[in-house]
Amino acid sequence: MEKPIILIIDDNKAVLDSYSKLFSEDFQVTTCETLPDAKEMLIKDIYDIAIIDMSFPDKPKGGLSLCKFISDKKIKTKSIILTAFGTLDNYRKANNLGVSDYIEKGKPDTNEKLTESLSKTLDITFNKIDIAKKEIAEEILSIKVNTEINISDAYHISLGTLKDYITLDKNLSKNITELCLSIENYFKNTANNVRPLNYILHGHPGSGKSYLVKCLINKLYTHKVSAINFNMASYENAEDFLPPLEEIRNIQISNQYPLFFIDEFDNNSKNYPLFLPLMWDGEINIGHRYLKLGKIVIILAGSKNTLSEAIETAKNMGNEIKSKSTDLAKEVDLLSRINGKIIQLPILNKEEKICVFLFLLKNKYKHLKFCDLNLLKFVGENNFRYGIRSIYNFVNYIKIRKGIAIGNELNINHTELPFKNVVDLKSTGLIYHFLEHEKEGGADSVIKLWKRINEENQNNLVRFA
């Protein structure tokens, strides 16, 4: 299980250092000395708990103002106030702002109480992913009809691993958290001759590999990490590799840290020898040019099924590899150079499909807070061919009827969707994003699913934001 992430805000650096040392074994600790920086960090990144000092030099009750900021912005971080001013009035104000605990500092048992408070607060949130999945399953995917459905907590939990990235998979959540920490620590290492840090992202086409890296870079921006992207599908010869490598050098010159994202690296196994020296030494020869890149993070993204076999074989490397195919041997050779981790992006479960759909829908209609129950059931029960990419296409096909203005509610009756009959559905490219169209019955099975859901349920609205 990944370590919970806490943010400690105090203007006294000695206090921050003390608490960092106290909690670093059980938590991922980030510290901050000013209120403006704390607000920026709380908006940009996701923390399980914020420990906030009450008093700041320019604001005697600045801690309460930060708690109000967390409440007003609907940030899901739990907060604990530390104060030397333990008045009843301050306690009431903190309680009204949703503060989880209010602890007087400078007492002999302050650290003990703070440790207990952290454990108590995390007891509520530690299994939040399981709780979120259960809530969505009970409120949306069951037959039960509820006039008041609210999954806003579950929806926000799905965004809790990485800002703007949806997952309700505990293993993936753990891997992403570890990936962020590994990259931060790698670039903090001041030792010379450090090997590149290499990772692999493996998932089905449309599983959101490049989007995950984009969200990752947004999180690591404050650590001066910049991404360079290259897609091997466009690769023709080694010269094509020169522009991104030059860009890496320019990033390093500007005192930033490069993350080299190579998408569809498994497009052609004949290209693997190009990666090997780069992954091992951070060096590469192209024509008459020798480039030494030094400290760099490399993320290879692939989707071929053969990679899964190579991953299993690489775990048990031995003489049996010689009897395998040449391509498999090449993949195993490449995988043996991975000193980070191989991260598998799983197929979206029903609850995740709903959350991804709502996230994309809210990006399209900024003020949306409610969505039609039947629409969410349809998304949850459908089998989308390309995962996130297919759901994105579905969202784009949602058209609003003329004369209707979308405020904070989306009702099916306000939309035009191609599910009236098979002819309408087949006339759109959307049909190729449903796996059912390949089965017996084809597009008709998609139409039947849509009609069944609408016959079984009332047109209730679900609150998600």
C-alpha positions as CSV (number, residue, x, y, z in Angstrom):
1,M,0.0,0.0,0.0
2,E,1.3,3.4,-0.9
3,K,2.2,5.9,1.9
4,P,-0.4,8.6,2.5
5,I,0.7,12.1,1.4
6,I,0.7,14.9,4.0
7,L,1.4,18.6,3.5
8,I,2.8,20.5,6.5
9,I,2.4,24.3,6.5
10,D,4.4,26.3,9.1
11,D,6.5,29.5,8.8
12,N,9.1,28.0,11.2
13,K,11.6,25.9,9.2
14,A,12.8,24.1,12.3
15,V,9.3,22.9,13.0
16,L,8.9,21.7,9.5
17,D,12.2,19.8,9.7
18,S,11.2,18.2,13.0
19,Y,7.8,17.0,11.7
20,S,9.3,15.8,8.5
21,K,11.7,13.6,10.4
22,L,8.9,12.4,12.8
23,F,6.5,11.4,10.0
24,S,8.8,10.4,7.0
25,E,8.8,6.7,7.8
26,D,5.0,6.3,7.6
27,F,4.1,9.2,5.2
28,Q,5.2,11.0,2.1
29,V,5.9,14.4,3.6
30,T,5.9,17.7,1.7
31,T,6.5,21.0,3.6
32,C,5.6,24.7,2.9
33,E,6.5,27.9,4.7
34,T,4.0,30.4,3.3
35,L,0.2,30.6,2.8
36,P,0.4,31.7,-0.9
37,D,2.7,28.7,-1.7
38,A,0.4,26.4,0.2
39,K,-2.7,27.5,-1.8
40,E,-0.8,26.9,-5.1
41,M,0.3,23.5,-4.0
42,L,-3.1,22.4,-2.8
43,I,-4.6,23.4,-6.1
44,K,-1.9,21.8,-8.2
45,D,-1.3,18.5,-6.2
46,I,-3.3,16.1,-4.2
47,Y,-2.7,15.5,-0.5
48,D,-4.5,13.2,2.0
49,I,-4.0,15.5,4.9
50,A,-2.7,19.1,5.5
51,I,-1.2,19.9,8.9
52,I,-1.6,23.7,9.2
53,D,-0.2,26.1,11.8
54,M,-2.7,28.6,13.0
55,S,-0.5,31.7,13.1
56,F,1.7,33.3,10.5
57,P,3.7,36.6,10.8
58,D,1.4,38.6,8.6
59,K,-1.8,36.7,9.6
60,P,-2.4,35.7,13.2
61,K,-5.2,33.4,12.1
62,G,-3.8,32.6,8.6
63,G,-4.3,28.9,9.3
64,L,-8.1,29.3,9.4
65,S,-8.0,31.4,6.2
66,L,-6.2,28.5,4.5
67,C,-8.9,26.0,5.8
68,K,-11.6,28.3,4.4
69,F,-9.7,28.3,1.1
70,I,-9.7,24.5,1.1
71,S,-13.4,24.5,1.9
72,D,-14.4,27.1,-0.7
73,K,-12.4,25.4,-3.5
74,K,-13.8,22.0,-2.5
75,I,-10.3,20.6,-2.2
76,K,-10.6,17.0,-0.8
77,T,-7.6,17.3,1.5
78,K,-8.4,16.8,5.2
79,S,-7.0,19.4,7.5
80,I,-5.6,19.4,11.0
81,I,-4.9,22.7,12.8
82,L,-2.0,23.2,15.1
83,T,-2.2,26.2,17.4
84,A,-0.9,27.9,20.5
85,F,-4.2,29.8,20.7
86,G,-6.6,27.1,21.9
87,T,-9.6,29.3,22.4
88,L,-13.2,28.0,22.1
89,D,-13.9,30.6,19.5
90,N,-11.1,29.4,17.2
91,Y,-12.2,25.8,17.8
92,R,-15.7,26.6,16.7
93,K,-14.5,28.4,13.6
94,A,-12.2,25.5,12.7
95,N,-15.0,23.0,13.2
96,N,-17.4,25.0,11.0
97,L,-14.8,24.9,8.2
98,G,-14.7,21.1,8.3
99,V,-11.3,20.8,10.1
100,S,-10.7,17.2,11.1
101,D,-8.8,18.0,14.3
102,Y,-7.6,21.0,16.4
103,I,-4.5,20.4,18.4
104,E,-2.7,22.7,20.8
105,K,1.1,22.7,20.2
106,G,3.9,23.2,22.6
107,K,2.4,20.6,25.0
108,P,4.3,17.5,26.2
109,D,1.8,15.2,24.4
110,T,1.4,17.3,21.2
111,N,3.3,14.9,18.9
112,E,1.5,11.9,20.4
113,K,-1.9,13.6,19.8
114,L,-0.9,14.6,16.3
115,T,0.2,11.1,15.4
116,E,-3.1,9.7,16.8
117,S,-5.1,12.4,14.8
118,L,-3.3,11.4,11.6
119,S,-4.2,7.8,12.1
120,K,-7.8,8.6,13.0
121,T,-8.2,10.8,9.9
122,L,-6.7,8.2,7.6
123,D,-8.9,5.5,9.0
124,I,-11.7,7.4,7.2
125,T,-9.8,7.9,4.0
126,F,-7.3,5.0,3.7
127,N,-9.7,2.6,2.0
128,K,-11.3,5.5,0.0
129,I,-10.9,3.7,-3.4
130,D,-12.9,0.7,-2.2
131,I,-15.5,2.9,-0.7
132,A,-15.8,5.0,-3.9
133,K,-16.2,1.9,-6.1
134,K,-18.9,0.5,-3.7
135,E,-20.7,3.8,-3.7
136,I,-20.9,4.1,-7.5
137,A,-21.9,0.4,-7.8
138,E,-24.7,0.8,-5.3
139,E,-26.0,4.2,-6.5
140,I,-25.7,3.8,-10.2
141,L,-25.1,0.3,-11.4
142,S,-27.8,-1.4,-9.3
143,I,-31.4,-1.7,-10.3
144,K,-32.5,0.4,-7.3
145,V,-34.0,3.7,-8.1
146,N,-33.1,6.6,-5.8
147,T,-34.5,10.0,-6.2
148,E,-31.5,11.6,-4.6
149,I,-28.2,10.2,-5.9
150,N,-24.9,11.9,-4.9
151,I,-21.5,10.3,-5.9
152,S,-19.5,13.5,-5.6
153,D,-17.2,12.1,-3.0
154,A,-16.6,9.0,-5.0
155,Y,-15.9,11.0,-8.1
156,H,-13.4,13.2,-6.4
157,I,-11.7,10.1,-4.8
158,S,-11.2,8.8,-8.4
159,L,-9.2,11.9,-9.1
160,G,-7.2,11.5,-5.8
161,T,-4.0,9.8,-7.1
162,L,-2.9,12.4,-9.7
163,K,-4.6,15.7,-10.6
164,D,-6.9,15.3,-13.6
165,Y,-6.2,11.5,-13.8
166,I,-9.0,9.0,-13.1
167,T,-8.3,5.7,-11.4
168,L,-10.0,3.5,-8.9
169,D,-7.4,0.8,-9.1
170,K,-5.4,0.5,-5.9
171,N,-2.4,-1.1,-7.5
172,L,-2.2,1.5,-10.3
173,S,-2.7,4.3,-7.7
174,K,0.3,2.9,-5.7
175,N,2.5,2.6,-8.8
176,I,1.7,6.2,-9.9
177,T,2.5,7.5,-6.5
178,E,5.8,5.6,-6.4
179,L,6.6,6.7,-9.9
180,C,6.3,10.4,-8.9
181,L,8.4,9.9,-5.8
182,S,11.1,7.9,-7.7
183,I,11.5,10.7,-10.3
184,E,11.7,13.4,-7.7
185,N,14.3,11.5,-5.7
186,Y,16.2,10.6,-8.8
187,F,16.7,14.2,-9.9
188,K,17.5,15.2,-6.3
189,N,20.4,12.8,-6.3
190,T,23.6,14.9,-6.8
191,A,25.9,11.9,-7.5
192,N,27.8,11.8,-10.8
193,N,27.5,9.0,-13.3
194,V,23.9,8.2,-12.4
195,R,22.3,5.8,-14.9
196,P,19.1,6.9,-16.7
197,L,15.9,6.0,-14.8
198,N,13.8,3.8,-17.1
199,Y,10.1,2.9,-16.9
200,I,7.6,1.1,-19.1
201,L,3.9,1.9,-19.4
202,H,2.0,-1.0,-20.9
203,G,-1.7,-0.9,-21.7
204,H,-4.2,-1.5,-24.5
205,P,-4.6,1.1,-27.3
206,G,-6.6,4.0,-25.9
207,S,-5.8,3.2,-22.3
208,G,-4.4,6.8,-21.7
209,K,-0.7,6.2,-21.5
210,S,0.3,9.6,-23.0
211,Y,-2.4,11.3,-20.9
212,L,-0.9,9.8,-17.8
213,V,2.5,11.2,-18.7
214,K,1.0,14.6,-19.3
215,C,-0.6,14.6,-15.8
216,L,2.6,13.3,-14.3
217,I,4.6,16.2,-15.9
218,N,2.0,18.7,-14.6
219,K,2.6,17.4,-11.1
220,L,6.4,17.4,-11.5
221,Y,6.5,20.9,-13.0
222,T,7.4,22.5,-9.7
223,H,10.4,20.1,-9.6
224,K,11.6,21.5,-12.9
225,V,10.8,18.4,-14.9
226,S,10.0,18.9,-18.6
227,A,8.8,16.2,-21.1
228,I,10.1,15.5,-24.6
229,N,7.7,13.3,-26.6
230,F,8.5,11.1,-29.5
231,N,6.2,8.5,-31.2
232,M,8.0,5.6,-32.8
233,A,5.2,5.2,-35.3
234,S,6.7,8.1,-37.2
235,Y,10.3,6.8,-37.0
236,E,12.0,6.0,-40.3
237,N,15.7,6.2,-39.5
238,A,18.1,7.2,-36.7
239,E,18.2,10.8,-37.9
240,D,14.6,11.2,-36.8
241,F,15.8,10.8,-33.2
242,L,18.1,13.8,-33.4
243,P,15.5,16.6,-32.8
244,P,14.1,15.2,-29.5
245,L,17.6,14.5,-28.3
246,E,18.7,18.1,-29.1
247,E,15.6,19.2,-27.2
248,I,16.7,17.2,-24.2
249,R,20.1,18.9,-24.3
250,N,18.5,22.3,-24.4
251,I,16.3,21.5,-21.4
252,Q,19.4,20.4,-19.5
253,I,21.2,23.6,-20.4
254,S,18.3,25.6,-19.0
255,N,18.7,23.9,-15.7
256,Q,15.7,21.7,-16.0
257,Y,15.3,17.9,-15.9
258,P,14.3,15.9,-19.0
259,L,11.7,13.2,-19.1
260,F,11.9,11.4,-22.4
261,F,8.5,9.8,-23.3
262,I,8.8,7.4,-26.2
263,D,5.3,6.3,-27.3
264,E,4.7,3.1,-29.3
265,F,8.2,1.9,-28.6
266,D,7.1,-1.7,-29.5
267,N,6.0,-0.6,-32.9
268,N,8.9,-2.5,-34.5
269,S,11.4,-4.6,-32.5
270,K,14.1,-3.8,-35.1
271,N,14.3,-0.4,-33.4
272,Y,15.1,-1.8,-30.0
273,P,18.9,-1.6,-30.4
274,L,18.5,2.2,-30.7
275,F,17.2,2.4,-27.1
276,L,19.7,0.0,-25.4
277,P,22.8,2.3,-25.0
278,L,20.5,5.3,-24.2
279,M,18.8,3.3,-21.4
280,W,22.0,1.9,-20.0
281,D,24.5,4.8,-20.1
282,G,22.5,7.8,-21.3
283,E,24.6,7.7,-24.4
284,I,23.8,7.3,-28.1
285,N,25.7,7.4,-31.5
286,I,23.8,8.6,-34.5
287,G,25.8,8.8,-37.7
288,H,29.0,10.7,-36.8
289,R,27.3,12.3,-33.7
290,Y,27.9,11.1,-30.2
291,L,25.5,12.4,-27.6
292,K,25.8,11.9,-23.9
293,L,22.6,12.9,-22.1
294,G,23.5,12.1,-18.5
295,K,20.8,12.2,-16.0
296,I,17.4,11.5,-17.7
297,V,14.1,9.7,-17.0
298,I,13.0,7.5,-19.9
299,I,9.4,6.2,-20.1
300,L,8.6,3.7,-22.9
301,A,5.0,3.2,-23.7
302,G,3.7,0.1,-25.5
303,S,0.5,-1.8,-26.2
304,K,1.4,-5.0,-28.0
305,N,0.3,-8.3,-26.5
306,T,3.8,-9.8,-27.0
307,L,5.2,-7.4,-24.5
308,S,3.2,-9.2,-21.7
309,E,4.8,-12.5,-22.6
310,A,8.3,-10.8,-22.7
311,I,7.6,-9.3,-19.2
312,E,6.9,-12.8,-17.8
313,T,9.9,-14.3,-19.5
314,A,12.2,-11.5,-18.3
315,K,11.2,-12.2,-14.7
316,N,12.7,-15.7,-15.1
317,M,15.6,-15.0,-17.4
318,G,17.6,-18.2,-18.3
319,N,18.8,-20.3,-21.2
320,E,15.2,-21.0,-22.3
321,I,15.1,-17.6,-23.9
322,K,17.4,-18.9,-26.6
323,S,14.6,-21.2,-27.8
324,K,12.1,-18.3,-28.0
325,S,11.5,-16.0,-31.0
326,T,14.1,-13.4,-32.0
327,D,11.6,-10.6,-31.3
328,L,10.9,-12.0,-27.8
329,A,14.6,-12.2,-27.1
330,K,15.0,-8.5,-28.1
331,E,12.1,-7.5,-25.9
332,V,13.6,-9.4,-22.9
333,D,17.0,-7.7,-23.5
334,L,15.3,-4.3,-23.5
335,L,13.3,-5.2,-20.4
336,S,16.4,-6.3,-18.5
337,R,17.5,-2.6,-18.6
338,I,14.4,-1.3,-16.8
339,N,15.7,-0.1,-13.4
340,G,12.5,1.6,-12.5
341,K,9.3,-0.3,-12.9
342,I,6.9,-1.9,-15.5
343,I,3.5,-0.3,-14.9
344,Q,0.5,-2.0,-16.3
345,L,-2.5,0.1,-17.1
346,P,-5.5,-2.1,-16.4
347,I,-8.7,-2.2,-18.4
348,L,-11.2,0.3,-17.0
349,N,-13.8,-1.2,-14.6
350,K,-17.4,-0.1,-14.7
351,E,-17.0,2.5,-11.9
352,E,-13.9,4.0,-13.6
353,K,-15.7,4.3,-17.0
354,I,-18.4,6.3,-15.3
355,C,-15.9,8.6,-13.6
356,V,-13.9,9.1,-16.8
357,F,-17.1,9.9,-18.7
358,L,-18.1,12.5,-16.0
359,F,-14.6,14.1,-16.1
360,L,-14.6,14.4,-19.9
361,L,-18.2,15.7,-19.8
362,K,-17.4,18.3,-17.3
363,N,-14.5,19.5,-19.4
364,K,-17.0,19.9,-22.2
365,Y,-19.7,21.6,-20.1
366,K,-17.8,23.5,-17.4
367,H,-20.7,24.2,-15.1
368,L,-22.1,20.7,-15.0
369,K,-22.8,19.2,-11.6
370,F,-25.6,16.7,-12.4
371,C,-25.8,14.0,-15.1
372,D,-28.7,11.7,-16.2
373,L,-28.6,8.3,-14.3
374,N,-29.5,6.3,-17.5
375,L,-26.6,7.8,-19.4
376,L,-24.2,6.8,-16.6
377,K,-25.6,3.3,-16.5
378,F,-25.1,2.9,-20.3
379,V,-21.5,4.0,-20.0
380,G,-20.8,1.7,-17.1
381,E,-22.4,-1.4,-18.8
382,N,-20.9,-0.8,-22.2
383,N,-17.7,-2.4,-23.5
384,F,-15.6,0.3,-25.1
385,R,-13.0,-0.9,-27.6
386,Y,-10.3,1.7,-26.9
387,G,-11.0,2.5,-23.3
388,I,-10.5,6.2,-22.5
389,R,-10.2,7.2,-26.2
390,S,-13.6,5.6,-27.0
391,I,-15.3,7.3,-24.1
392,Y,-13.8,10.6,-25.2
393,N,-15.4,10.0,-28.7
394,F,-18.7,9.1,-27.1
395,V,-18.7,12.4,-25.2
396,N,-18.0,14.3,-28.4
397,Y,-21.0,12.7,-30.0
398,I,-23.4,14.1,-27.4
399,K,-25.2,16.9,-29.0
400,I,-27.6,19.3,-27.2
401,R,-31.0,19.9,-28.8
402,K,-31.5,23.3,-30.4
403,G,-32.9,25.9,-28.1
404,I,-31.7,24.2,-24.9
405,A,-29.1,25.8,-22.7
406,I,-27.0,23.5,-20.5
407,G,-26.5,24.9,-17.0
408,N,-25.5,22.5,-14.3
409,E,-27.7,19.6,-15.4
410,L,-27.5,17.2,-18.3
411,N,-30.7,15.3,-19.0
412,I,-31.1,12.7,-21.7
413,N,-34.1,14.5,-23.0
414,H,-31.9,17.5,-23.7
415,T,-29.6,15.4,-26.0
416,E,-29.5,14.0,-29.5
417,L,-27.9,10.5,-29.4
418,P,-27.8,8.0,-32.3
419,F,-29.5,5.2,-30.5
420,K,-33.0,5.3,-32.0
421,N,-32.2,2.6,-34.5
422,V,-29.4,0.6,-36.1
423,V,-29.3,2.8,-39.2
424,D,-28.6,5.9,-37.1
425,L,-25.9,4.3,-35.1
426,K,-24.2,2.7,-38.1
427,S,-24.1,6.1,-39.8
428,T,-21.7,7.3,-37.2
429,G,-18.1,6.4,-36.4
430,L,-19.2,5.8,-32.9
431,I,-20.2,2.2,-33.7
432,Y,-16.5,1.2,-34.0
433,H,-15.9,2.2,-30.4
434,F,-18.4,-0.4,-29.1
435,L,-17.1,-4.0,-28.9
436,E,-20.7,-5.3,-29.2
437,H,-20.9,-4.3,-32.8
438,E,-18.6,-7.3,-33.7
439,K,-20.8,-9.8,-31.9
440,E,-23.9,-11.5,-33.2
441,G,-26.6,-8.9,-33.4
442,G,-24.0,-6.2,-34.0
443,A,-25.2,-2.6,-33.6
444,D,-28.6,-3.9,-32.6
445,S,-27.2,-5.1,-29.2
446,V,-26.0,-1.6,-28.4
447,I,-29.5,-0.2,-29.2
448,K,-31.1,-2.9,-27.1
449,L,-28.8,-2.1,-24.1
450,W,-29.8,1.6,-24.4
451,K,-33.5,0.8,-24.6
452,R,-33.3,-1.7,-21.7
453,I,-31.6,0.8,-19.4
454,N,-34.1,3.5,-20.2
455,E,-37.1,1.2,-19.7
456,E,-35.8,-0.1,-16.3
457,N,-35.0,3.3,-14.7
458,Q,-36.5,6.7,-14.3
459,N,-34.7,9.7,-15.6
460,N,-33.1,10.6,-12.3
461,L,-30.2,13.0,-12.0
462,V,-26.9,12.1,-10.3
463,R,-24.8,14.7,-8.5
464,F,-21.1,14.3,-9.0
465,A,-19.6,17.8,-8.4
